[in-house]
Amino acid sequence: MADLQGYYSRHDPNSGYIDVKFLANKGLQSAELNEMQAIARDQARGIGDALISDGDVISGCECLVSESDVSLAGGKVYIQGHVYTVGSGELQVATTGTVRVGVWLTLTTVTHLEDPTLVDPAVGTRNYQEPGAARLKATIAWGLETDIVEGGDFYPVHTIIDGVLLVKAPPPQLDSVNTALARYDREANGSYVVDGMRTTVVDASGGKQIFSVSDGKAHIDGFELELPSALRLLVDDNPALATINSEPHRFSPDEESGTSMTISLNNTPVAQIKVIDITREETVDITHGGYSGALDALPNNAVLSLIEVSQSGTTFVEGTDYKLTGDQVDWSPGGSEPAPGSTYQVTYQFRVHVNADSSDESGFVVSDVVPDTLVMVDYDWKLPRVDAITIDREGNLKRIDGLSHARAAVPPDVPVDQLTLAYVEQNWMVAGVPKVTDVGIRVVPMDDLQTMRDSIIDLYGLIAIERLRNDANAQEPAAKHGIFVDPFIDDDMRDQGLAQNAAIVGRELVLPVGVSVADAGMDTSIPWTLEFDREPVLEQKSRTGSMKINPYQAFEPLPARVRLRPSVDRWSISQTQWTSAATRTITSGWGTRWRTSSSTSVQSLGTTSRTISTLRSRSVTFEVNGFGDGELLDELRFDGAVITPDGVTVHDGGRVTGSFTVPSGLPTGSKQVEFIGAGGSYGETTYTGSGTISIQRLRRVTTVRRVGWTPWTPPPIPTPRRRVRVDPLAQTFTLNEGRHIAGVDLMFVVKGTTQVRVQIRETNVGIPNQVVLAEGEITADVVSLTDPTRIEWEPVWLEQDREYAFVVMSDDPIHEIATAQLGKFDSSAQRWITAQPYQVGVLLSSSNASTWTAHQDQDLWFSLLGAKFSQASRVIDLGSITASQTSDLLALAGVENTAPDTDITLVLSDQSGEVARIQGEQPINFPTRLDGDYDLTAELHGDDWHSPVLYPGVQTILGDLDETATYITRAIPAGTNVRVSVTYEANTPGQSNVTVQCQQPDDSFLAVPFIGSTPVGDGFEESRNVLENFTGDTTRVRLTLSGNPVDRPRVRNLKVVITDV
């Protein structure tokens, strides 16, 4: 307004004036009226900016994209404390790249010269028709960021990427209340679909796949995402290829052609046929050599045999007259032979590589092959794969590729910030489309829950009726003597008093697998990532003053730092007499990914079958840093119980090492391990043993250190020690995108004499909590007073738009670090600090690391360091494992994929090369047993800013398949001269077999003859065995399963009925 003559305003937002007080007998100033408006405008803007951001949509403003045409509806948009109304609009945009669509706001001053109506309309007054106050006019219209509007300011509203509208999340995002609500939703419910968002395949031809996700709504990572219209995802076909060498097929010509055969290959779809090796027969004229006994060369190599050698009606005898030597007719035997230089005929067979007459993805046609000979084929085929279609909170769709495998393909691990919408089973058939299965977790409305509850009540009624009907049938002596059924849900229906070992897995009776645990890569307590350098990702380098790290002067020593090796154990001991629990863990495919103890109830017996998992007893080494120099370890507690360590050694500098044995019999889970020094020093960490360990828990296992502690003296006198006082500073921050954070630079102003520790912590409503994600420590001798001082730690993944804090602590009252304060002068930059130095975070101080004081106008001088990964891949040697008659393998690895493009694959190999490629939690069944030493490596893949994380404690579960197993039913009522009918569904591939026997009165078992079988689908056949004229009060049925690692029998739905003959 400086160019408007006669306009005055002294308003300064930093003056502290919040109201204008008009006084009697004082003249009214035009400046006061202007200042009153400015104060009201600043107050409204302050409230608005705390809740929403410039460019946020208040209502309307829908955007519809159709190729290059963009239609925009009218609505209301928030900008600088005002809500502006914008009309509808039409724009043309590029279909590639990123386009920002928003509003252009232009402010102009209007006087009575531009608008004649701005004169006094009060008729009859002295000021009638005289000019009055000017007006500030706002003009707002839709436009693109690339437009040029003189005097206008652009505020983005929508973003279009490659012709697809990026969903704009509703404001606000950084408000502490909404962040707390998002945390509650995320931790209580995870990510889920509210409505819609169904995935379908639009097209899968031409080497491309197009998926469509319907409109709908979801909550992802705690934030709501709404799709006003369907989204499309275009990806390329990228199958992994496997090479098959020398696949044999016996040639039998088709009846129609008589000379050609269509060969269907064992593995499809075929990507490329490399070699077709056949046996062909030809008759050729050969000119005999110039002397008797010569060798005459044949025109082809790889000759297999000579069928006939003749000349002018004379047929020569092989072995007497000639023989085959290499690829030549050898006349050295000395019998009859053609005259030198004469021509004779030879019919012979030879191996030759040929091209297919025609081929497709399932096989090929070949002709002119000797009947009943082998056709050997080398080819590449496309391995099946299960991919995941995911969406993030910004509305970005991705296809995350799974691990290709011939028979055990598993879906990929999905990062926590992605919501899985569907699994795509890739078969790569040209004529087909991939199978899409919606797997998104969906909200269940209360009316659906009520319907389900009513259905369950009805189901119980139907079961009760069926039981009564079965009881009536069993109690009718004229018809049936006994009925027994076992759907193989659990082990409750078998006779638990008789020795038997067949396992029940997934409602099927199978051969059991004995397991042993092999640890790999257990000599470290630091997670593995790609190789990296550190670079600044967030900085606040203004400096106007300083603050002591220990302003409230807490002098008690910092808690000691503890590392355990190993700190996790993913294999637990199941307390049960059956092998089903272990077999279920090592043989389940991707349909049963999580492994914990299970509980099932059999209501008809009134008993409960439960598998109880306990910690495995094992040796663990420890290293404690931070005790007093020469201080002894006084006490070691595991899960609250005092245990005796072994080989405790006290080193210089307050370092203590040793080992302990994990007590047996404790339930699985995370256990607190406490180390108490003779002089009062204290440190703690956690040891986790469980069949299932979440990534969040893994992340904390090696880093969590509770700052406060309350040790206790065992009964009878429980006198808790006083709480350790730690006096830290903290700076909150929020990242615009997820990054691996690996350190921080701080500017020290005054240096003390003891160590300084920095921790990354989570926050609750802007306040650091007790969950420590990472920490680093430096000694006083590395502190610099002239240059920034760097504190480093191993990279830890921090999510975008989630508030964290780094906490600086020391037990030294001298250390002092630089800060910047609003309104003060920065002498290094020679400027006044006129705005909050770092607006997203705030500086906090505390005397106990629990209750915090916020310094709203101050921030620390800091440079937060992220990991920039120098290589896109890394191979980590995890050591070797020794296999003995191993038929099955399961790798248990803590893997965190921080982005869709990150991946970790475990590779098992021997001297001959790769044996298996495994993703974490993927069971592998080997066709032949493994024996000897095998190397285990991990392949990490990522990009410049994203790396997968492999946590310490990789374990391999080695399985030894029993080739024979039995199952015995409970006692079944029988009678005199009765018929025993046993029916079951079985899949018995190859050499596997199932035999049926029933128990006689002398406890011996008698074979039940096989009558016949009927196919029921999925490779299963319903088999029926019947024994006539059996006599006994009761009997039991025994099934004996036999097989090998390649051919594994499976049995389901056993039914035994005993009737009169």
Secondary structure, 3 states (H helix, E strand, C coil): CCCCCCCCCCCCHHHCCCCCCCCCCCCCCHHHHHHHHHHHHHHHHHHHHHHCCCCCEEEECCEEEECCEEEECCEEEEECCEEEEECCEEEECCCCCEEEEEEEEEEEEECCCCCCCCECCCCCCCCCCCECCCEEEEEEEEEECCCCCCCEEEEEEEEEECCEEECCCCCCCCCHHHHHHHHHHHHHHCCEEEEECCEEEEECCCCEEEEEECCEEEEECCEEEEECCCEEEEEECCCCEEEEEEEEEECCCCCCCCCEEEEECCCCCEEEEEEEEEEEEEEEEEECCCCCCCEEECCCCCEEEEEEEEECCEECCECCCEEEECCEEECCCCCCCCCCCCEEEEEEEEEEEECCCEECCCEEEEECCCCCCEEEEEEEEECCEEEEEEEECCCCEEEECCECCCCCCECCCCCCCEEEEEEEEECCCCCCCCEEEECCCECCCHHHHHHHHHHHHHHHHHHHHHHHHHHHHHCCCCCEEEEEEECCCCCCCECCCCCCCCEEECCEEECCEEEEEEEECCCCCCCECCCEEEEEEEEECCCCEEEECCCCCCCCCCCEEEEEECCEECCCEEECCCCHHHHHHHHCCCCCCCCCCCEEEECCCCEEEECEEECCCCEEEEEEECCCCCCCEEEEEECCEEECCEEEEEECCCEEEEEEECCCCCECEEEEEEEEECCCCEEEEEEEECCCCCHHHHHHHCCCCCCCCCCCCCCCCCCCCCCCCCCCEEEEEECCCCEEEEEEEECEEECCCCCEEEEEEEEECCEEEEEEEEEEEECHHHCCCCCCEEEEEEEEEECCCCEEEEEEECCCCCCEEEEEECCCEECCCCEECCCCCCCCCCEEEECCCCCEEEECCEEECEEEEEEEECCCEEEEEEEEEEEEEEEEEEEECCEECCCCCCEEEEEEEECCEEEEEECCCCEEEEEEEEEEEEEEEEEEECCCCCCCEECCCEEEEEEEECCEEEEEECCEEEEEEEEEEEEEEEECCCCCEEEEEEECCCCCEEECCEEEEEEEECCEEEEEEEEEEEEEEEECEEEEEECCCCCCCEEEEEEEEEEEC
